[in-house]
Amino acid sequence: MTRLIDVTIFLWLFWVGSSIGSFLNVVAWRMPRGESVNGRSYCPRCHTQLKARDNFPVFGWLALRGRCRTCRLPISPRYPIVEAVVGASLTMVGIGEVYRFALPFQTVPWHSVPLSALTDATVLLTLLYHILAISLSWAFGLIRFDGHTLPAKLKVTAFLILIGGMLIFPAVMVVPWPMRLEAIWQPSGRYLDASMRLITGLVSAAFFARCLTRGLCREADPKLDPLGKSTARLMDLIAIIAVPSIVVGWQSIAGVLIVASVVAVLLRRVLPSSVDALGRFAIAIPITMSLHIVFWRWLQEAWFWPSTDSTPAVVLIASAIVLVSPMWLREPFRSQEEEQRRKRKDSLDGPTLTDGPTLDDGATLDDGATLDDGATLDDGATLDDGPTLDDGPTLGDGPTLGDGGEADERRLSSDLEAKNQNHNFGRNPPTS
């Protein structure tokens, strides 16, 4: 019976998590296009509403064999993959917090009776807060995965939930904002700590996002180009980092970013080449944040992990590693912006000799066309077809037409006769 309860809790958490993943697919598809996320799901090709059994997470796609029931066109495998990955991440977090072996500073041992944790309101509210935070982080990652800018409505909703939830119920901080803790720390009623935790979390997110600019959005300049595309990428990067920074605190965010940068490099071999560095990093953030929450108790006690129990030197070393992480986060190939800029520059510069410039009829220099064989003027007349220096007029023999025309011969004979007459005029005068 105990194991049956465990299996039931696991399946229920996975079903809820994969259902959230199904909804996040809708959010990532509709919100960047300005569509409402309300209403039932439909086929993006024929716009037919899906039936309830077809909309079941993961298994609905498998039952349809990846094709729409109406138009029979293929459905992208991204849908079940996102549902399964989001469901797995939320299930790990749920199991870790329900059985109380994930979060630090919990007095109830994790090996207690399976359903005993469900009676604690603090655990349930903390779990709900973390599920919302991870879901919002996944939404950010999926939208940036597609190369879209994060919608302002989604960012406002996310930070209202994260900031408002921590101010209303400070227990979701798990750890307070100072470096050192009291001997017995109770998370309830610490509203000043919650406010300072939020401020330090947001400041840390802005600082580390600016450190990662060299690798993820190198051309961002909020001062000189506040409305530029790269500056919008920087604003999205701040929002993406702010979610784990608020959840785990400013002490541990450096460690989360280091692991996320490594995961982003590993995802380069799995994700399509069209996904840029920011898209891979945005997908790595919810994965890393979920792992940090699951192993939070163990990481809190590890000497090498930046946390409230670590020394300031560990936090500074982790921050320094984040500063150099753009070295491996940077794109290994030319970015799309640079590629488009290069194409525009080539179109403005015009064709080059190697591209085969022609005069009128298409004879190019690369094809071996010479001035005698194919260089044309306007109508294709070549230099061989017209008058040349060899066949045309010469300087030595007088003007000719090229072949010794009859008109030139008559003109020459008349000139010679006149010259002879003038020459003999003095010696033999004419007679009447």
Disulfide bonds with the S-S distance in Angstrom:
none
